[in-house]
Amino acid sequence: MLTPTDEQAHAADRFHAGDHMALQAGAGTGKTTTLALLAARTQRRGRYLAFNKAIAVDAATRFPANVTCRTAHSLAYAAVGHRYQTRLGGPRQPSWKAGTALGITKPVRVGDSDVSARVLSHIVLKTISRFCHSADTAISGRHIPRIRGLERRSEFEQLADAVMPFALKAWTDLQNPEQGSIRFEHDHYLKVWALTEPRIEADFLLLDEAQDTNPVVEQVFNAQRGHAQLVMVGDSAQAIYGWRGATDVMTRFDGTPLALTQSFRFGPHLAREANRWLALAGAPIRLQGTETIPTRLDTVETPDAVLCRTNIGAMTQVLAHLQAGSRVALTGGGDSLRSLALAARDLKNGRPTSHPELLLFSSWGELQDYAAYDPAGADLQPFVDLIDTHTPDALLVAVSQLVDEQHAKVTVSTAHKAKGREWPTVQIGNDFKPPKDAEESDAQGRPVPGPIDDAEARLAYVAVTRARSCLDLGGLAWIHDHPGGNPV
């Protein structure tokens, strides 16, 4: 972009004044272009920290030579991770084998359930993973994941008593750079590095996709404030990875709050639609569309992409488009759906499964009952319905028929995996459901729609802002009839 917008120019002014900055950049507003603009007008040494390697590699082609573009993992590897080279890339192994090496050899009784050695092993490794994503200096019960079927507090305390000794043993194992029983992963050396309280040598740091930053990276970034200017950029309304440990660090960052609101991806009609969800999410910005981009809101018979709320919704769309004779791609591939189908097949054949969502179920009937009658299992009902309608083998066949995106007529994706992507025409899948009605009624005796969860609003915002030329609201069209969907 040759001529900066007023917002970009203001950001450059504050940057050169030395401010620590939190730059809220809405969908399609050119955040990387803006960061490159900041860096191009200084000779100071900068570091750009990216969410993943692909983003870092792309950014390196756009930043001046005084800025090094890396991921937090690459910094950690250069500092300490290389010492663990002999352990990195080791063969994958089922969690029960790692558990056996730690001494997990028999089931433990928790409440009314017997937690098998296999399940306990999985929980121990998951505990380590959650600790590595945190800013904590020691493993504790707060890192133990919640397990379906063990929701009571007393059950969780019993589980923690069983898990903690093995989790501590596992972490000790992982700190040995030469040998160990636990498969060594990249997140392990990242945590080892963070615990050393590292100093990143730079005059300024640019943290991209800040709304998806894990607490461990946030801690390292903020610790550089004493010697480096800190700039974080992201979109709080796209903070959709809380379920895997990410937190929106932007809203609590101590720095000058700035914004980029002019979207160069779509026109005013779609911007207004996006702003409905930004208001519901309590976001600090509202978008302006580019007047010269004629983005439409209309029905689309053959969309370039279909965006779904869940993996199950995505699988349903894949099946429908395959049956219609289309070549279908699935963003991220079919591995997650394949593992769900294999887990369902195991349960239907009376075998336990190692799938993390279904560990405690010993049969398909047990899972059906849990989904139908236990409030905690309601979110599994679509999965049960899908399997009961199509069979695990039909799903496995469908996954085998997927093609690469460049050869596909339609790309199916979850909204989570569509983040950072865009397509000419987008259709929203029908598994984005309106909230349940509240218990009270209005003056005419009609049920009052329930409030919209802010996490759901953020996910909807991500979904509707992926289109450039036409958006088919599909499963989100209900927002026009919801009292919260028309903010002043």
C-alpha positions as CSV (number, residue, x, y, z in Angstrom):
1,M,0.0,0.0,0.0
2,L,1.6,3.2,-1.2
3,T,-0.4,5.8,0.7
4,P,-1.0,5.0,4.4
5,T,-4.5,5.5,5.8
6,D,-4.9,8.0,8.6
7,E,-5.0,5.1,11.1
8,Q,-1.8,3.6,9.7
9,A,-0.1,7.0,9.8
10,H,-1.1,7.6,13.4
11,A,0.2,4.1,14.4
12,A,3.6,5.1,12.7
13,D,3.7,8.3,14.7
14,R,3.1,6.6,18.0
15,F,5.6,3.9,17.2
16,H,8.3,6.5,16.4
17,A,7.4,8.3,19.6
18,G,8.5,5.1,21.4
19,D,5.1,4.0,22.7
20,H,4.3,0.5,23.7
21,M,1.3,-0.3,21.5
22,A,-1.7,-2.6,21.2
23,L,-2.9,-2.4,17.6
24,Q,-6.4,-3.8,17.1
25,A,-6.5,-4.8,13.4
26,G,-9.9,-5.9,12.1
27,A,-10.4,-8.5,9.3
28,G,-8.7,-7.5,6.1
29,T,-7.2,-4.2,7.4
30,G,-3.6,-4.9,6.4
31,K,-1.9,-5.5,9.7
32,T,1.3,-7.0,8.2
33,T,1.5,-4.1,5.8
34,T,1.2,-1.7,8.7
35,L,3.9,-3.4,10.8
36,A,6.2,-3.4,7.8
37,L,5.5,0.4,7.4
38,L,6.5,1.0,11.1
39,A,9.7,-1.0,10.7
40,A,10.7,0.6,7.4
41,R,11.1,4.0,8.9
42,T,13.6,3.2,11.6
43,Q,17.2,1.8,11.7
44,R,16.6,0.2,15.1
45,R,16.8,-3.6,15.4
46,G,13.5,-5.3,15.5
47,R,12.1,-8.8,16.0
48,Y,8.8,-9.9,14.5
49,L,7.2,-12.9,16.4
50,A,4.8,-14.9,14.3
51,F,2.1,-17.4,15.3
52,N,3.6,-20.1,13.1
53,K,6.5,-20.7,10.7
54,A,4.5,-20.1,7.5
55,I,3.5,-16.6,8.7
56,A,7.1,-15.9,9.7
57,V,8.5,-17.0,6.3
58,D,5.9,-14.8,4.4
59,A,6.6,-11.8,6.7
60,A,10.3,-12.1,6.0
61,T,9.7,-11.2,2.4
62,R,7.8,-8.0,3.5
63,F,10.0,-6.6,6.3
64,P,13.2,-4.6,5.9
65,A,16.6,-6.1,6.8
66,N,16.6,-4.5,10.3
67,V,13.8,-6.8,11.3
68,T,14.2,-10.6,12.0
69,C,11.1,-12.6,11.5
70,R,10.9,-15.7,13.7
71,T,8.5,-17.8,15.8
72,A,8.8,-18.0,19.5
73,H,9.7,-21.7,19.0
74,S,12.6,-20.8,16.8
75,L,14.0,-18.4,19.4
76,A,13.6,-21.1,22.0
77,Y,15.3,-23.7,19.8
78,A,18.3,-21.5,19.2
79,A,18.7,-20.8,22.9
80,V,18.0,-24.2,24.5
81,G,16.0,-26.5,22.2
82,H,19.1,-27.6,20.1
83,R,20.3,-29.4,23.2
84,Y,17.4,-31.8,22.9
85,Q,18.0,-32.5,19.2
86,T,18.6,-36.2,19.9
87,R,15.2,-36.5,21.5
88,L,13.2,-34.4,19.0
89,G,11.5,-36.2,16.2
90,G,11.4,-39.5,18.0
91,P,8.9,-42.1,17.0
92,R,5.3,-41.5,17.9
93,Q,3.9,-43.8,20.5
94,P,0.6,-44.3,22.1
95,S,0.2,-42.6,25.5
96,W,-0.2,-46.0,27.3
97,K,3.4,-46.9,26.3
98,A,4.7,-43.6,27.8
99,G,2.5,-44.3,30.9
100,T,4.0,-47.8,31.3
101,A,7.5,-46.3,31.2
102,L,6.4,-43.9,34.0
103,G,5.0,-46.8,36.1
104,I,1.3,-46.5,35.2
105,T,0.4,-50.1,35.1
106,K,-3.0,-50.5,36.8
107,P,-6.4,-48.7,36.9
108,V,-7.3,-46.3,39.7
109,R,-10.7,-45.9,41.2
110,V,-12.2,-42.4,40.9
111,G,-15.8,-42.0,42.2
112,D,-17.8,-44.7,40.6
113,S,-15.5,-45.3,37.7
114,D,-12.3,-47.3,37.1
115,V,-9.9,-45.1,35.2
116,S,-7.7,-47.5,33.2
117,A,-3.9,-47.2,33.0
118,R,-4.4,-46.3,29.3
119,V,-6.7,-43.3,30.2
120,L,-4.6,-42.3,33.1
121,S,-1.5,-42.2,30.8
122,H,-3.4,-39.9,28.4
123,I,-4.4,-37.5,31.3
124,V,-0.8,-37.3,32.5
125,L,0.5,-36.3,29.1
126,K,-2.3,-33.8,28.6
127,T,-1.4,-32.3,32.0
128,I,2.2,-31.8,30.8
129,S,0.9,-30.1,27.6
130,R,-1.3,-27.7,29.5
131,F,1.6,-26.8,31.9
132,C,3.8,-26.1,28.9
133,H,1.2,-23.6,27.5
134,S,0.8,-21.8,30.8
135,A,2.9,-19.1,32.4
136,D,3.2,-21.2,35.6
137,T,6.6,-22.2,37.0
138,A,5.4,-25.5,38.5
139,I,2.9,-28.2,37.7
140,S,-0.3,-28.2,39.8
141,G,-3.8,-29.6,39.8
142,R,-5.0,-26.6,37.6
143,H,-3.2,-28.2,34.6
144,I,-5.1,-31.5,34.8
145,P,-7.8,-31.5,32.1
146,R,-11.5,-32.0,32.9
147,I,-12.6,-35.5,31.8
148,R,-16.1,-36.4,30.6
149,G,-17.9,-38.5,33.2
150,L,-15.7,-37.2,36.0
151,E,-17.3,-33.8,36.5
152,R,-17.8,-33.7,40.3
153,R,-15.3,-31.8,42.4
154,S,-14.6,-34.8,44.6
155,E,-13.9,-37.0,41.6
156,F,-11.5,-34.4,40.2
157,E,-9.6,-34.3,43.5
158,Q,-9.2,-38.0,43.5
159,L,-8.0,-37.9,39.9
160,A,-5.5,-35.2,40.8
161,D,-4.1,-37.3,43.6
162,A,-3.5,-40.1,41.1
163,V,-2.1,-37.9,38.3
164,M,0.3,-35.5,40.0
165,P,3.1,-38.0,41.0
166,F,3.3,-39.3,37.4
167,A,3.1,-35.8,35.9
168,L,6.0,-34.6,38.0
169,K,7.9,-37.7,37.0
170,A,7.1,-37.1,33.3
171,W,8.4,-33.5,33.5
172,T,11.6,-34.6,35.1
173,D,12.0,-37.1,32.3
174,L,11.5,-34.3,29.7
175,Q,14.2,-32.1,31.2
176,N,16.9,-34.7,30.3
177,P,18.4,-33.6,27.0
178,E,20.1,-37.0,26.3
179,Q,17.5,-39.6,26.8
180,G,14.0,-40.3,28.2
181,S,10.8,-42.3,28.0
182,I,8.4,-39.5,27.0
183,R,8.4,-38.3,23.4
184,F,10.0,-34.8,23.3
185,E,7.9,-32.1,21.5
186,H,8.6,-28.6,20.5
187,D,6.4,-27.1,23.2
188,H,8.6,-28.8,25.8
189,Y,11.7,-26.9,24.9
190,L,9.6,-23.7,24.6
191,K,8.6,-24.1,28.2
192,V,12.2,-25.0,29.3
193,W,13.3,-21.8,27.6
194,A,10.6,-19.6,29.2
195,L,11.5,-20.9,32.6
196,T,15.1,-19.5,32.1
197,E,13.5,-15.9,31.9
198,P,15.2,-15.2,28.6
199,R,16.2,-11.8,27.2
200,I,15.4,-11.2,23.6
201,E,18.0,-8.9,22.1
202,A,16.1,-6.3,20.1
203,D,15.2,-2.6,20.3
204,F,11.6,-3.4,19.5
205,L,9.4,-6.5,19.3
206,L,6.3,-7.0,17.1
207,L,4.0,-9.7,18.3
208,D,1.5,-10.8,15.6
209,E,-1.8,-12.6,16.1
210,A,-1.5,-11.5,19.7
211,Q,-5.1,-12.5,20.5
212,D,-4.1,-16.2,20.1
213,T,-0.9,-16.1,22.2
214,N,-0.4,-18.7,24.8
215,P,0.3,-17.5,28.4
216,V,3.9,-18.9,28.2
217,V,4.7,-16.7,25.1
218,E,2.9,-13.7,26.6
219,Q,5.0,-13.9,29.7
220,V,8.3,-14.0,27.7
221,F,7.1,-11.1,25.5
222,N,6.1,-8.8,28.4
223,A,9.3,-9.5,30.3
224,Q,11.2,-7.7,27.5
225,R,9.6,-4.3,28.4
226,G,12.6,-3.1,30.3
227,H,14.9,-2.9,27.3
228,A,12.6,-3.1,24.2
229,Q,9.6,-1.3,22.8
230,L,6.7,-3.7,22.6
231,V,4.0,-3.7,19.9
232,M,1.3,-6.3,19.8
233,V,-1.1,-6.6,16.9
234,G,-4.2,-8.7,16.5
235,D,-7.9,-8.7,16.6
236,S,-9.6,-9.4,20.0
237,A,-12.8,-10.4,18.2
238,Q,-10.8,-13.3,16.5
239,A,-9.7,-14.8,19.9
240,I,-11.2,-18.2,19.2
241,Y,-8.6,-20.6,20.6
242,G,-9.3,-20.3,24.3
243,W,-10.1,-24.0,24.4
244,R,-6.5,-24.9,23.6
245,G,-4.9,-22.5,26.1
246,A,-4.7,-19.2,24.1
247,T,-5.7,-16.0,25.8
248,D,-6.5,-12.6,24.4
249,V,-3.5,-10.7,25.8
250,M,-4.4,-7.5,24.0
251,T,-7.2,-6.3,26.2
252,R,-4.9,-6.3,29.3
253,F,-1.7,-5.0,27.7
254,D,-0.2,-1.9,29.2
255,G,0.3,0.3,26.1
256,T,-1.3,2.8,23.8
257,P,-4.4,1.3,22.3
258,L,-4.7,1.9,18.5
259,A,-6.9,0.5,15.8
260,L,-7.1,-0.4,12.1
261,T,-10.7,-0.4,10.9
262,Q,-10.6,0.1,7.1
263,S,-11.0,-3.4,5.6
264,F,-9.5,-3.9,2.1
265,R,-11.1,-7.4,1.7
266,F,-14.8,-6.5,1.3
267,G,-17.3,-3.7,0.8
268,P,-19.7,-1.8,3.1
269,H,-22.5,-4.4,3.1
270,L,-20.4,-7.1,4.5
271,A,-18.7,-4.7,7.0
272,R,-22.2,-3.9,8.4
273,E,-22.8,-7.7,8.9
274,A,-19.4,-8.1,10.6
275,N,-20.2,-5.2,12.9
276,R,-23.3,-7.0,14.2
277,W,-21.0,-9.7,15.6
278,L,-18.4,-7.2,16.7
279,A,-21.0,-5.5,18.9
280,L,-22.2,-8.8,20.3
281,A,-18.6,-9.8,21.1
282,G,-18.0,-6.6,22.9
283,A,-15.1,-5.8,20.6
284,P,-13.4,-2.4,20.8
285,I,-13.6,-1.7,17.0
286,R,-16.1,-1.5,14.2
287,L,-15.1,-2.1,10.5
288,Q,-15.5,0.1,7.5
289,G,-15.8,-1.6,4.1
290,T,-14.0,-0.4,1.0
291,E,-16.6,1.5,-1.2
292,T,-15.1,0.2,-4.4
293,I,-15.5,-3.5,-3.5
294,P,-19.1,-4.6,-4.3
295,T,-19.5,-7.5,-1.8
296,R,-23.0,-8.9,-1.8
297,L,-25.1,-10.8,0.7
298,D,-27.0,-13.3,-1.2
299,T,-27.7,-17.1,-1.6
300,V,-25.0,-19.0,-3.3
301,E,-25.7,-22.4,-5.1
302,T,-22.0,-23.3,-5.7
303,P,-19.9,-21.5,-3.1
304,D,-16.1,-21.6,-3.2
305,A,-16.1,-22.4,0.6
306,V,-18.6,-23.7,3.2
307,L,-17.7,-22.7,6.7
308,C,-19.0,-24.8,9.6
309,R,-19.2,-24.5,13.4
310,T,-18.0,-28.0,14.2
311,N,-16.1,-30.9,12.7
312,I,-19.3,-32.8,12.6
313,G,-21.0,-30.0,10.6
314,A,-18.0,-30.1,8.2
315,M,-18.3,-33.8,7.7
316,T,-22.1,-33.4,7.0
317,Q,-21.2,-30.8,4.3
318,V,-18.5,-33.1,2.9
319,L,-21.0,-35.9,2.5
320,A,-23.6,-33.7,0.9
321,H,-21.3,-32.3,-1.7
322,L,-19.7,-35.7,-2.5
323,Q,-23.2,-37.1,-3.0
324,A,-23.9,-34.2,-5.4
325,G,-20.9,-35.2,-7.4
326,S,-18.6,-32.3,-6.4
327,R,-14.9,-32.5,-5.8
328,V,-14.4,-31.6,-2.2
329,A,-11.5,-30.4,-0.1
330,L,-11.4,-30.2,3.7
331,T,-9.2,-27.5,5.2
332,G,-6.6,-29.2,7.4
333,G,-7.3,-32.6,5.9
334,G,-9.4,-35.4,7.2
335,D,-7.3,-36.7,10.0
336,S,-9.5,-35.4,12.8
337,L,-12.7,-36.8,11.2
338,R,-10.9,-40.1,10.4
339,S,-10.0,-40.5,14.1
340,L,-13.5,-39.8,15.2
341,A,-14.9,-42.4,12.7
342,L,-12.3,-45.0,13.9
343,A,-13.2,-44.3,17.5
344,A,-16.9,-44.8,16.7
345,R,-16.1,-48.1,14.9
346,D,-14.2,-49.3,18.0
347,L,-17.0,-48.5,20.3
348,K,-19.6,-50.1,18.0
349,N,-17.5,-53.2,18.1
350,G,-17.3,-53.2,21.9
351,R,-13.7,-52.0,22.1
352,P,-12.5,-49.0,24.1
353,T,-11.0,-46.1,22.1
354,S,-8.0,-43.9,22.8
355,H,-9.7,-40.9,21.3
356,P,-9.3,-38.1,23.9
357,E,-13.0,-37.1,23.8
358,L,-14.3,-40.7,24.2
359,L,-11.8,-42.3,26.6
360,L,-14.2,-43.4,29.3
361,F,-16.8,-45.0,27.1
362,S,-16.7,-48.8,26.7
363,S,-19.5,-49.1,24.1
364,W,-21.5,-47.2,21.5
365,G,-24.6,-47.6,23.5
366,E,-23.0,-46.1,26.6
367,L,-22.0,-43.0,24.5
368,Q,-25.5,-42.8,23.0
369,D,-27.0,-42.7,26.5
370,Y,-24.5,-40.1,27.6
371,A,-25.2,-37.8,24.7
372,A,-29.0,-38.2,25.0
373,Y,-29.5,-37.9,28.8
374,D,-26.4,-36.3,30.4
375,P,-26.4,-32.4,30.1
376,A,-22.6,-32.6,29.9
377,G,-22.8,-34.7,26.8
378,A,-25.3,-32.7,24.7
379,D,-22.5,-31.4,22.4
380,L,-21.8,-35.0,21.4
381,Q,-25.4,-35.6,20.1
382,P,-24.6,-34.4,16.5
383,F,-21.7,-36.8,16.3
384,V,-23.9,-39.7,17.5
385,D,-26.6,-38.7,15.0
386,L,-24.0,-38.6,12.2
387,I,-22.6,-42.0,13.0
388,D,-26.1,-43.5,13.4
389,T,-27.2,-42.1,10.1
390,H,-24.1,-42.8,7.9
391,T,-22.0,-45.5,9.8
392,P,-18.3,-45.1,10.6
393,D,-17.3,-47.0,7.4
394,A,-19.3,-44.5,5.2
395,L,-17.4,-41.6,6.9
396,L,-14.1,-43.3,6.3
397,V,-14.9,-43.7,2.6
398,A,-15.9,-40.1,2.4
399,V,-12.6,-38.9,4.0
400,S,-10.7,-41.1,1.4
401,Q,-12.4,-39.2,-1.4
402,L,-11.2,-35.7,-0.4
403,V,-9.0,-33.8,-2.8
404,D,-6.5,-31.0,-2.5
405,E,-7.9,-27.5,-2.5
406,Q,-6.5,-26.6,-5.9
407,H,-8.4,-29.4,-7.5
408,A,-11.6,-28.9,-5.5
409,K,-14.9,-27.4,-6.6
410,V,-15.8,-26.5,-3.0
411,T,-13.7,-26.3,0.1
412,V,-15.3,-27.2,3.4
413,S,-13.8,-25.9,6.6
414,T,-14.6,-25.2,10.2
415,A,-14.6,-21.5,11.1
416,H,-11.6,-22.1,13.4
417,K,-9.5,-23.5,10.5
418,A,-10.7,-20.7,8.1
419,K,-9.1,-18.1,10.2
420,G,-6.6,-16.1,8.2
421,R,-8.1,-17.4,4.9
422,E,-10.4,-15.7,2.4
423,W,-12.5,-16.9,-0.7
424,P,-14.5,-15.1,-3.3
425,T,-17.9,-16.7,-2.3
426,V,-18.6,-18.2,1.1
427,Q,-21.6,-20.0,2.5
428,I,-22.1,-20.4,6.3
429,G,-23.0,-24.0,7.3
430,N,-26.2,-24.8,9.0
431,D,-24.7,-26.0,12.3
432,F,-24.4,-22.4,13.6
433,K,-27.5,-22.5,15.8
434,P,-29.3,-19.6,17.5
435,P,-29.2,-19.6,21.3
436,K,-31.9,-21.4,23.2
437,D,-34.9,-19.4,24.2
438,A,-34.9,-17.8,27.6
439,E,-37.4,-19.1,30.2
440,E,-39.4,-15.9,30.2
441,S,-41.9,-14.7,27.5
442,D,-42.6,-11.3,26.0
443,A,-45.8,-9.3,26.5
444,Q,-47.5,-11.3,23.7
445,G,-46.5,-14.6,25.3
446,R,-43.9,-15.4,22.8
447,P,-40.6,-16.9,23.9
448,V,-37.7,-14.5,24.3
449,P,-34.5,-15.5,22.5
450,G,-31.6,-16.2,24.8
451,P,-28.5,-14.1,24.9
452,I,-25.7,-14.8,22.4
453,D,-22.5,-16.1,23.9
454,D,-19.5,-13.8,23.2
455,A,-17.3,-16.7,22.2
456,E,-19.9,-17.7,19.6
457,A,-20.1,-14.2,18.4
458,R,-16.3,-14.1,17.8
459,L,-16.5,-17.3,15.9
460,A,-19.4,-16.0,13.7
461,Y,-17.4,-12.8,13.1
462,V,-14.4,-14.9,11.8
463,A,-16.8,-16.9,9.5
464,V,-18.6,-13.9,7.9
465,T,-15.4,-12.0,7.2
466,R,-13.8,-14.6,5.0
467,A,-15.8,-13.6,1.9
468,R,-14.6,-11.1,-0.8
469,S,-17.4,-10.9,-3.4
470,C,-20.5,-12.7,-1.9
471,L,-21.5,-14.1,1.5
472,D,-24.4,-16.5,1.9
473,L,-25.4,-16.2,5.6
474,G,-27.0,-19.6,5.6
475,G,-26.8,-20.9,9.2
476,L,-26.3,-17.4,10.7
477,A,-29.2,-15.7,8.9
478,W,-31.2,-16.0,12.2
479,I,-29.2,-13.1,13.6
480,H,-31.4,-10.7,11.7
481,D,-34.4,-11.8,13.8
482,H,-32.6,-11.8,17.1
483,P,-33.0,-8.8,19.3
484,G,-29.3,-8.6,19.9
485,G,-28.5,-8.7,16.2
486,N,-29.4,-5.1,15.4
487,P,-27.2,-2.9,17.7
488,V,-27.7,0.8,17.5
